[in-house]
Amino acid sequence: MINISMNGAIGLLILFACILFLIYPGSSQEVVLSTHENYTLENCTLQVEDIDSQAAKVWVLIQAGNGPSLSMVLGINETLNCGRLTLMVKRFYAGESADIVSLKIDGKSISG
């Protein structure tokens, strides 16, 4: 009887997670990168070329699939779309040896 209730609880938890995914199909995460670091998600690769925390600007190189790369300079709250992903610059941090940038990455659902 304990196994049945434990399996039922796990099944209910999985069902609840699936319902949440259907209601909120997008995913969001925050990534912190420094100069010359890159981040790949799905078929998009983001390379941080340079960060100027004093000016609150980041120079990024974006490669989406086999297409040509795109180079942009972005400031705080500026966004960039790459396939089903939206990148937003959130914060800059000045360090002694290097600056870093915090990016929010939102994914859209396949149907959205």
N, C-alpha and C positions, 0 to 999 in steps of 0.2 A: 504494500500500500504506500510506503514511503517513496518507492521508485516511481509509482504512477503520479503522485502529487509533485515530485521533483521534475519529472518530464513534462507535466502539465505547466508548471511554473516557467520552465525554460521555453516551452512552446509559446506561452503567453508573452514572454519577454521578446521573443523573436517577432511575433505578430505585431507587438507595439512598436518595435524598431522599424518594421516595414511600413506601418501606417505613418510614422513620423517622416520616413523617407519620401512617401507619396505626397504628404502635405508640404514638406520643406525639401524639395528635390535638390536644391543647390547645396554646395558645401563651401565652407569658408575656412581659410587658415591664414595664419600670419607667419611670414618667413623673414629672417634677418640675414642679410648678406653684406659682405665687405667687397672691396674692389677686387676684380678678377675672379670672383666666385660666380658660379652659375647654378641655376635651379631648373630642373626639367620636370614637367608635369604634362601628362598626355603627350601630345606631339609638339609642344612648345618648349623651347629652351631659352631662358633669360640669362644673359651674361651681363654682369655689372662691370662696365668699363672704367668709370670714375665716379667718385662721390665728393661733393663739396657741401659739407654740413653748414658752413657759414652762409652760403647762398641758398641752402636748402634745395639743392638740385642733385639729380642722379642721371648719369648717362648710361643708357642700357642698349644692348644689342639683342634683338629678338629673332629667333629662327623658328619658323613654323613649318614643319614638314620638310618637303624638298624645295619649297619656294625660296625666293631671295630673302636675305636677312634685312631687318628693319632697324635703324638706329634712331633713338630719340633721347631728348633731355626732358625729364619730368620733375615737377615740384610737388610739394605736399598736396594731397587730395586730388592730384591729376591721375587719370586712368588711362589704361591701354587695353585694348581687346586683342586676344590671341585665340582664335578658334572659339571654343565654348568658355574660355577663361577671361576674366576681367582682373587686371592687376591695378591696384591703387597704392600710391605712395602714402604711407601713414606717418612715419617719423624718421628723423635723422639723429644720429648720436655721434658726437665728436670724441675721438679717442686720442691718446698720446701718440700712438704709432699709426693708427688708421681710423677712418670714419666708417660707420656702418649705416645701412638703411633698412627700415622695416617696411615690408610690402604685405598688403592684404590681398589674398587671391580668392576670388569667388568663382565657383564653377556653376554652370547652368545645366539644367537637366537636358537629356536628349530630346524630349518632347517640347521643351521650352525654348 
